[in-house]
Amino acid sequence: MTTRSHTTKTTIEQKLLKDLDAVHVAVEDESWKHAGHTGARMGGGHFAVDVVSSKFEGLNALDRRRLVFQILREEMQSAIHALSVRAYSPSEWPT
């Protein structure tokens, strides 16, 4: 059985891997931490993302987040209520 949050998690992973040519993507569904929250009641999930991409080289933290949010703009309209992003270039990644 596939749940909406599982599908959203997979979509996030696939889009970031493809669009950022990411070397690492980890997505955690944190929706359970927000049970009863307005966004959760409306169906949007809460997710945390770690993503490593050479496309982040030379970008500051805000521009990195903007890039991730741009890639996930469609999901941000419905399936994602909140998204925490930790974006690293390969040289910064704390493996």
C-alpha positions in Angstrom: 0.0 0.0 0.0 1.4 3.4 -1.0 0.6 6.3 1.2 0.5 9.9 0.0 3.5 10.9 2.1 5.5 7.9 0.7 4.7 9.0 -2.8 5.6 12.6 -2.0 8.9 11.5 -0.4 9.7 9.5 -3.6 8.8 12.4 -5.8 11.0 14.8 -3.8 13.9 12.3 -4.1 13.5 11.8 -7.8 13.1 15.4 -8.8 16.2 16.5 -6.7 18.3 13.7 -8.0 17.4 14.5 -11.6 17.2 18.3 -11.7 20.2 18.9 -9.4 22.2 16.0 -10.7 22.6 15.3 -6.9 25.1 12.9 -5.5 23.1 12.4 -2.4 19.4 13.0 -1.4 17.9 12.0 1.9 14.2 12.8 2.6 12.6 12.4 6.0 8.9 12.6 6.4 8.4 14.5 9.7 4.6 14.9 9.3 4.0 12.8 12.5 5.7 15.6 14.5 3.0 18.0 13.4 -0.2 16.1 14.0 -3.0 18.5 14.5 -1.2 21.3 12.8 -3.3 23.3 10.3 -1.2 22.3 7.3 -1.3 18.7 8.4 -5.1 18.8 8.6 -5.2 20.2 5.1 -3.2 17.2 3.8 0.3 18.8 3.3 3.2 16.9 4.7 6.3 18.1 6.6 9.6 17.0 5.1 13.3 17.5 5.8 15.8 17.2 3.0 19.5 16.7 2.9 20.8 17.3 -0.7 24.3 17.4 -2.1 24.9 18.8 -5.6 27.7 20.5 -7.4 25.1 23.0 -8.6 25.2 24.5 -5.1 28.9 25.6 -5.6 29.1 29.4 -5.3 25.5 29.8 -4.1 24.7 31.1 -0.7 22.3 29.2 1.6 19.3 31.2 0.6 19.9 30.7 -3.1 20.3 27.0 -2.6 17.0 26.8 -0.8 15.3 28.9 -3.5 16.6 26.4 -6.1 15.2 23.4 -4.2 11.9 25.2 -3.7 11.7 26.1 -7.4 12.3 22.5 -8.4 9.5 21.4 -6.0 7.1 24.3 -6.7 4.3 22.0 -7.8 4.5 19.8 -4.7 4.7 23.0 -2.5 1.2 23.9 -3.8 -0.4 20.8 -2.2 1.5 17.8 -1.1 4.2 19.7 0.9 3.2 22.0 3.7 6.6 22.5 5.2 10.1 21.7 3.9 13.4 22.0 5.8 16.4 22.0 3.4 20.0 21.4 4.2 21.9 21.9 0.9 25.6 21.2 0.5 28.1 21.2 -2.3 30.2 18.0 -2.5 33.2 19.7 -0.8 31.0 20.8 2.1 29.1 17.6 2.7 29.6 16.2 6.2 29.7 12.6 5.2 
